[in-house]
Amino acid sequence: MVAQEDLVNGALRLLDTDVHVVLPIKTPIRLIITATDVIHSFAVPALGIKMDACPGRLNQVSLFINFHGYFYGQCSELCGINHSFMPIVIEGVTIDQYLLWVQSFLEGN
C-alpha cells in the first residue's frame, strides 16, 4: 500500500499500491490463488472476482478484461490486524504494452 504522504494527485488512499498486477486486455486469463499464512479473500468487484486464498490449497478464477484501466480491490476477509491495509490494483493494458512490461521485468528494469 502507498503511504498517505507518498500519494500523488488522483491516487486513492488505502486502495493504491506501489506495485500493480499488470494483465492484458481482451485475453482470457486464469488466476491461481493461494496464501501462506491465513485465509485471505482476493476481491476485485469491478472485474466480478472474489476468491478465497487458503493456505495449502490452490483456487482458480477466470477473467476477461474488456478495456484498459485500473481496477481496485482489497482483501475482503478478516485475516488479521492489518486486514484493512491489503489493497489490490490490477492494471489492464494492451497486449503490446503487456509484452513490453514482461520484457522489462525479465531484464530487471
Residue, then its C-alpha position, 0 to 999 in steps of 0.5 A: m500500500v502507498a503511504q498517505e504522504d507518498l500519494v500523488n494527485g488522483a491516487l486513492r488512499l488505502l486502495d493504491t499500491d506501489v506495485h500493480v498486477v499488470l494483465p492484458i486486455k481482451t485475453p482470457i486469463r486464469l488466476i491461481i490463488t493461494a496464501t501462506d499464512v491465513i485465509h485471505s479473500f482476493a476481491v476485485p468487484a469491478l472485474g466480478i472476482k472474489m476468491d478465497a486464498c487458503p493456505g495449502r490449497l490452490n483456487q482458480v478464477s477466470l477473467f476477461i478484461n474488456f478495456h484498459g484501466y485500473f481496477y481496485g480491490q482489497c482483501s475482503e476477509l478478516c485475516g488479521i490486524n492489518h486486514s484493512f491495509m491489503p489493497i489490490v490494483i490490477e492494471g489492464v493494458t494492451i497486449d503490446q504494452y503487456l509484452l513490453w512490461v514482461q520484457s522489462f521485468l525479465e531484464g530487471n528494469 
